[in-house]
Amino acid sequence: MAARTEHQTVPLSVLLRRELAHEKIEKPEIAHGQACQSKKGEDLTLVKTECQRVVGDGVSIYSVFGLFDGHNGTAAAIYTKENLLNNVLSAIPPDLNRDEWLAALPRALVAGFVKTDKDFQVKGQKSGTTVTFVIIEGWVVTVASVGDSRCVLESSDGEIYYLSADHRLESNEEERVRITSSGGEVGRLNTGGGAE
């Protein structure tokens, strides 16, 4: 019987980096996964990896990822999942080339978040949601978020990058002041005897 040799495991990202060092690729291969540890069943995800946008005589492909952590029920998370992307895209003029589209995207994300929030408030429901929203077009990654759901990127060489900041109000006095001075309210929701 032959003796077993120890094999050192090498992360896939390192292997990919070695391969890519020898060739230039036009767009990245987007690997994604999801895991959920939802205590109350109020968390939702959105994954669209092959969205198409007509550009001149061609088509541009982009991907969208969203995480919605509902609070005090699922209504806000469901509504946001179903409407945010359309509200963002509606805020971008349709005839832009790729570079113009990417330049318009950050403002469109802000406009889409605001419109989605205002439209949901009209419904008069008391639930809320955090949102982490990512749009990837070619090598450009654009992230927008509210709340404490974090966006993390692992590069092909195994480096970890935090693409969003936690938006926890209890540790950010400046943000609490900004919210209350603009007419908003900051508080804790307690439902069913537990902290929300």
C-alpha positions, 0 to 999 in steps of 0.5 A: 500500500502506497503512503498518502502524501499531504496535499496543500489546499489552494483557494480557488481564487489563487488558482484563478489569479494564476490563470488570469495572469497569463490572459486578459479577459474582457469581463469577470466571471461573477461567482456568487452564493448565498446563505441565510440564517434568518431568525424571523423569516424576514430576509429576502434576496434578489439575484439577477445575473443576466440583465440586458440593456440595449446600447446603440446597436448592441446589448450590455449585460449587467448583474444585480444582487440585493439583500433585504433584511426586514424588520417588524414584518416582511412588507417593506422587504418584499416591496423593496425587492419588487420595486427598487430595481425598476425605480433605479433604472427609471432614474437613468435616461435610456439613450446613454452609452456604457460610460454615461450609464455607469456615471449616472448609476450612483445618482440613480441608486439614490433616486431609486432608494428615495422613490421606493421609500416614499412609495412604501410610506404611502402604504402606511405599514410599519415594517422596515428593511435594510437594503444592500444593493449591488450592480455589476457591469463589466469590471465596475461594481456599484454598491448602495446600502442602508442599514447594517447588512454588509457587502463584502468582495473577495478578489481573485487573489483572496483579498477581502474588501468591505464595499459598504459600511454598517449603518448602525444608528446607536453608534453614530450620533451624527447620523441620528442628528441628520435623520431627526433634523430632516424630520425622521424618527429614530427608535427601536421596534419591539414586537412579540416581546423581543427587540427588533 
